[in-house]
């Protein structure tokens, strides 16, 4: 882990601890384990994938603990939830992400991330004029990726 990564993790840990304190909750071994696993993860992940990874590594946390801590991390602004039309919720880090959107192949389920082209500059002022308080936004495209199209020929 680089010095910058280490500083980021430390900053995120402090943000998490402040959130727990403000919410009247304390840190625990389970919260610490899940926080560390989330910070090691890259890309998108589900609660189930995280729970399986903890089980595989023989970390002593229950599935309900994984779900509760992910909720805490969401509230603390450390991760964000993304909806891909699946029955499972997907998460990703907030700290290392530039504004982006997602496209998903409906065959292989691969995700493609692409940059936000400043849609906020168009839609946010319009919605704010309507008195709508924006908390966030997502844009998703669904289709068939190049590899799946090629394999079909």
Residue pairs with C-beta under 8 A, 6 or more apart in sequence:
1 9
8 95
8 96
9 39
11 95
12 39
12 78
12 95
13 35
15 76
15 77
15 78
16 31
16 35
16 72
16 73
16 76
16 78
17 27
18 76
19 72
19 75
19 76
19 77
20 26
20 27
20 31
20 72
20 76
23 72
23 75
25 72
29 60
30 60
30 61
30 62
30 65
30 69
31 65
31 69
31 72
33 54
33 59
33 60
33 61
34 50
34 54
34 61
34 65
34 66
34 69
34 70
34 73
35 69
35 73
37 50
37 53
37 54
37 59
38 45
38 50
38 70
38 73
38 78
38 79
38 91
38 93
39 93
41 50
41 53
41 93
43 92
43 111
44 82
44 90
44 91
44 92
44 111
45 90
45 91
45 92
46 88
46 89
46 90
46 91
47 63
47 66
47 67
47 70
47 88
47 89
47 91
48 88
50 66
50 70
51 61
51 63
51 66
54 61
54 66
70 79
70 91
73 79
73 91
74 80
74 81
74 91
77 94
78 93
78 94
78 95
79 91
79 92
79 93
79 94
80 91
80 92
80 94
80 97
80 136
81 89
81 90
81 91
82 90
82 91
82 92
82 102
82 138
83 89
83 90
83 138
83 140
84 90
84 102
84 104
84 111
84 140
85 104
85 140
85 142
98 115
98 116
99 115
99 116
99 120
100 113
100 114
100 115
100 116
101 113
101 114
101 115
101 116
101 138
101 139
101 140
101 141
102 111
102 112
102 113
102 114
102 138
102 139
102 140
102 141
103 111
103 112
103 114
103 140
103 141
103 142
103 143
104 110
104 111
104 112
104 140
104 141
104 142
104 143
105 112
105 143
105 144
105 145
105 147
105 148
106 142
106 143
106 144
107 144
107 145
107 148
108 145
108 147
108 148
110 145
110 147
112 145
119 137
119 139
120 137
123 137
124 134
127 134
128 134
144 152
